[in-house]
């Protein structure tokens, strides 16, 4: 494998990673809502491992070239994003309503004292590690834009005359993407957690924005499919 091409690939994906997408929204939402972000990042990585195998095995080109297959993946992935984001937004709304309710302690019931009416810290039930793992996997594995991106970008960095077969080179490029993106998502998660430890009041709002972004991205994907079907 050409080391110069490999270095160029690593540099390119490090820059392209800063373009926000469903992964970003999911990772920030996980970290700001105090879900087990480690499992979420692992799920994203596993999703990209599967996608890398699909591309290296030659199925990626077939799927990308099949309008029906690509439409199915797009609709399923978009629907999952909408469902995931909607559930997260609903959880945040319920948490805020609970936080605004007055608190009555047993002592207040006995003495007849007025209940506390100020906001209280109510934390929604975080996802389990397994649920976060599955959610992260689905977000990356069902991302049609990522599949098209892999199919379009990776072959440009394959050396036809190299000792390694093209399939092996594609697999190495895919695993490199997994490694680089995982490290960057870990850094993003840690940075998000640190910011919200200093400003805990903003965490709920950012988590809501991240969840809403997933819903919007899902809707946009479905609208694109509808427009494509109508104009085809």
Secondary structure, 3 states (H helix, E strand, C coil): CCHHHHHHHHHHHHHHCCCCCHHHHHHHHHHHCCCCHHHHHHHHHHHHHHHHHHHHCCHHHHHHHCHHHHHHHHHHHHHHHHHHHHHHHHHHHHHHHHHHCCECCHHHHHHCCCCECCCCCCCCCCCCHHHHHHHHHHHHHCCHHHHHHHHHHHHHHCCCCCCCCHHHHHHHHHHHHHHHHHHHHHHHHHHHHHHHHHCHHHHHHHHHHHHHHHHHHHHHHHHHHHHHHHHC
